[in-house]
Amino acid sequence: MTREDWLTRCGVGERYWDANRDRLREPAPVLHYLDHLGERVASGQGLVLLGPIGVGKTATLALIASESRDAAAAAWYTTVTRLIHHVLRQTEMRTEWVYHDAEYNLPKGELRQVDPKGWPLLLLDEFGAAYESDYAMAAFEDYLGWRYDHKLATCVAGNLTLDQIRANPHYARMVDRWRETCRVVVIGGESMREVTG
């Protein structure tokens, strides 16, 4: 399976297919995670990436997805809004190639409906986005709680600061669980996106 096919399978958009280690804003903690990706995912460890818009959080998630291919850890990239939409409408099942061997790059397999909820690595972008209702928030918490209970790794990216997250009572349970399972990486600086003239 090519890198592009793998990233498509993970749900990463084409804009981020060129994500690489050289462009990381906070390389040390992210590289430490990537260099031990198979071990981290197997033990349910993730990252929480926080910082303003445009500093490379989504690209970092795309890079993790790309390198999950070599770690044989199926990754699923999505946004909080998309995930809540799927959970509330019970449409999170996806048609995927399910392989009969541990190696994901083998052609032998079959198309099957699978629930990404149980995938080894969830890459969750845009944490802190607006939620439809308390019910939506509860469903989201339950989803992440299920993953925590089953020791599945989750990497999260959001524009909130640590203080904003701590001050929001809705996030208290999630944050407490992430304190145990995730390293927080704060990414600063100006937006890296180029302005077209």
C-alpha positions in Angstrom: 0.0 0.0 0.0 1.5 3.4 -1.0 1.8 6.2 1.6 -0.9 8.1 -0.2 -3.3 5.1 -0.1 -2.5 4.6 3.6 -3.2 8.3 4.4 -6.5 8.1 2.4 -7.4 5.0 4.4 -6.7 6.9 7.6 -8.9 9.8 6.6 -6.1 12.3 6.0 -6.8 14.9 3.3 -4.5 15.3 0.4 -3.3 18.8 1.6 -1.4 17.1 4.4 0.1 14.2 2.5 3.5 15.9 2.5 3.7 16.3 6.3 7.2 15.3 7.5 9.5 15.5 10.5 11.5 18.4 9.2 8.5 20.8 9.5 7.6 20.1 13.1 7.4 23.2 15.3 8.0 21.3 18.6 10.0 18.4 17.3 11.5 16.8 20.5 8.3 15.5 22.2 6.7 14.5 18.9 9.8 12.7 17.7 10.0 10.9 21.0 6.4 9.7 20.4 7.0 8.8 16.8 10.3 7.0 17.5 8.4 4.6 19.8 5.1 4.7 18.0 4.3 1.0 18.0 5.0 0.8 21.8 3.1 4.0 22.6 0.0 2.8 20.6 0.2 -0.7 22.1 0.1 0.8 25.6 -2.6 3.3 24.8 -0.5 6.5 25.0 -1.2 9.5 22.9 -0.4 13.2 22.6 -2.4 16.4 23.2 -1.3 19.1 20.8 -2.4 22.6 21.7 -1.7 25.9 20.0 -3.1 28.7 17.8 -4.4 28.2 14.3 -1.9 27.4 11.6 1.1 26.2 13.7 1.1 22.7 12.3 -1.2 20.6 14.6 -3.1 19.0 11.8 0.1 18.3 9.9 1.5 16.7 13.0 -1.5 14.4 13.2 -1.0 13.6 9.5 2.6 12.7 10.1 1.6 10.4 13.0 -0.9 8.8 10.6 1.8 8.3 8.0 4.2 6.7 10.4 1.5 4.5 11.9 1.8 2.5 8.6 5.3 1.3 9.6 4.2 0.6 13.1 1.4 -1.6 11.8 -1.1 0.5 13.9 -4.3 1.3 12.1 -5.0 5.0 12.5 -8.2 7.0 12.0 -8.0 10.8 11.5 -11.2 12.8 12.1 -12.4 16.1 13.6 -14.5 16.4 16.8 -17.5 17.7 14.8 -17.4 14.9 12.3 -17.0 12.3 15.1 -19.9 13.6 17.1 -22.0 13.7 13.9 -21.2 10.0 13.3 -21.8 9.0 16.9 -25.1 10.7 17.2 -26.4 9.3 13.9 -24.8 5.9 14.5 -23.0 6.1 11.2 -19.4 5.6 12.4 -19.1 2.3 10.6 -16.8 2.5 7.5 -16.2 0.1 4.7 -12.6 -1.0 5.0 -10.3 -3.6 3.8 -9.8 -5.9 6.7 -6.6 -7.9 6.4 -6.2 -11.4 7.7 -2.6 -10.9 8.6 -0.8 -8.6 11.0 0.7 -6.7 8.1 -1.6 -4.0 6.8 0.3 -3.7 3.5 -0.6 -7.3 2.3 -3.1 -7.4 -0.5 -5.0 -10.4 1.0 -8.2 -9.2 2.7 -11.8 -8.5 2.4 -14.1 -5.4 2.4 -16.1 -5.3 5.6 -18.0 -2.8 7.7 -15.7 -1.8 10.6 -16.1 0.5 13.6 -13.1 2.8 13.8 -13.9 3.3 17.5 -11.8 0.2 18.2 -8.9 1.1 16.0 -5.5 1.3 17.8 -5.0 5.0 17.2 -7.5 7.8 16.9 -6.2 11.2 15.6 -8.8 13.7 16.7 -8.5 17.3 15.4 -10.3 20.5 16.3 -10.9 19.7 20.0 -12.9 22.5 21.6 -15.2 23.0 18.6 -18.8 23.9 19.3 -21.1 21.1 20.3 -24.7 20.7 19.4 -26.0 19.9 22.9 -25.3 18.4 26.3 -26.3 15.1 24.8 -23.7 15.5 22.0 -21.1 16.3 24.6 -22.1 13.3 26.7 -21.9 11.0 23.6 -18.5 12.4 22.8 -17.3 11.8 26.4 -18.7 8.3 26.3 -16.9 7.5 23.0 -13.5 8.7 24.4 -14.2 7.0 27.7 -14.7 3.7 25.9 -11.4 4.1 24.2 -9.7 4.9 27.6 -11.3 1.8 29.2 -9.9 -0.4 26.4 -6.4 1.2 26.5 -6.6 2.6 23.0 -4.3 5.5 22.0 -5.8 8.9 21.1 -3.9 11.9 19.8 -5.8 15.2 20.1 -5.2 18.6 18.6 -7.0 21.9 19.5 -6.8 25.6 19.6 -7.6 25.9 23.3 -5.0 26.7 26.0 -4.5 24.4 29.0 -6.2 27.0 31.2 -9.3 27.1 28.9 -9.5 23.4 28.9 -9.2 23.2 32.7 -11.8 25.9 33.2 -14.4 24.0 31.2 -16.4 21.6 33.4 -17.4 19.6 30.3 -13.8 18.6 29.7 -12.8 17.6 33.3 -13.2 13.9 32.9 -11.5 13.8 29.5 -8.6 15.9 30.6 -8.1 13.8 33.7 -7.9 10.7 31.6 -5.5 12.4 29.1 -3.3 13.4 32.0 -2.7 9.7 32.6 -2.3 8.6 28.9 -1.1 11.6 26.9 1.8 14.0 26.9 0.7 17.6 26.4 2.7 19.5 23.7 2.1 23.3 23.4 3.0 24.6 19.9 3.5 28.3 19.6 4.4 30.9 17.0 2.7 32.5 14.0 0.6 30.7 11.4 2.7 28.9 8.9 0.0 29.2 6.2 1.0 31.4 3.2 -1.2 34.3 2.3 -2.2 34.4 -1.4 -2.1 37.9 -2.9 
